[in-house]
Amino acid sequence: MSEDNIEQQIDDILEALRETSGKEVSRDELEKELKKFLEYGVPPDHAKQTLVKKFGGGYNQPLSSERILVVDLKPDQQSVHVLCRIISVNPREIQVKGEARRIFYGILGDESGTIQFTAWKDFELEKGTVVDISNAYTKEWQGSVKVNFGDRTKIKKMDASEVHEVNVVPREYKVKELRGGLSSVEVTARILEVKDREVEISGQKKKVFSGMLGDETGKAQFTAWYDFKLKEGAVVKISGGYVKAWKGIPQVTFDEKATVEKLDANMISKKDVKTQKIMLFELVDRNGALDVEVEGTVIEIRKGSGLVQRCPECNRVLQDGACAVHGAVEGKADVRMKLVIDDGTGAVSAILGKEVTEKLLGKTINDSLIDDGLVEEMNSMLFGHRISLQGNALGDQFGVTLIVRDAKRADFNITAEAERLSQELEELL
Ligand SMILES: [Zn+2]
């Protein structure tokens, strides 16, 4: 290997070390080491990687990555790089394996929005300062994305002018883009349902208004902590709300600090807000959605399908004759079906009640005549067939489950049906 080549190799190693460990190693030292490896016939690439590792760097996983805006953060991201302002920071004592440990939590923000963070050690963060944070990671907690700073995280104090003022101007979203954790949200939607109820907060009675809203991209839930005189059928522009999520279903939440502007009701007509048909990968990616339609092939009739006994008090399915809440009770018979459907892009579970099951099987099920044959029938009628399902999709760490409201077979064979009809007709003639 020529001297030039060796110089190039050393440059590469130094760069990898700078990026991944921040360590400075002298050229001479590296050159000596590298030459030794090469003399022993170690391939140059392998030698480079070994040396980067030896001096504390990580060759295959560069620690610095491109800056990401707070609004684009998703759960379970690694090597997260943000440039932001610390809006608030508070210490907290926690117990880890019996030992007291001081962690810090707070809110950070950039020009796109704000997000909560947890620092698992003292990074000497100060309120109001601008910092460049690399190698953080994200997690989902109670439906919102949170940023974490751990051992690998590097935090560099920056000039205050590096970050534009934290965004307080609401950003516009379509309903299908709403995700738990978003703040300063602006959304224009039609109120599909609204109900009020009274709640007590620190001894004070307060009215809250909740329901469903939607636009041409989807539906979501909402909660208003102030009486904006929302009426069913009205089209409103809500500015300054935030989004919480329950099992993947977004909920727009807003109070008196938000503004609600009433728009022409024709802007989003009733028929514009319909059940959205979505691919399963998108449903899996969103990890839940309100009122959607999906289509897929039945790849499994799951255990727990068929006859079940329900608690007469709370409707829970009994396990060994007992309700998880009410103990041993006299169950009432019911039928349900648990399916897994797959459309080639993803798979979800689905739970179907008696009525929808009967619709798919094309027959009425008499509770008193149920035997094991019912599950066999589900298998022979549905396994491998394409069906279309509508309902609410709830997501958790185990995946997405569709609570089915309506279902139909999607692979109804028109040719076979035409043949059957003409045969029937011939027999009649
Ligand atoms: Zn019960």
Residues whose N, C-alpha, C, O or C-beta is under 5 A from the ligand:
A	BS01	ZN	C311 E313 C314 N315 R316 C323 V325 H326
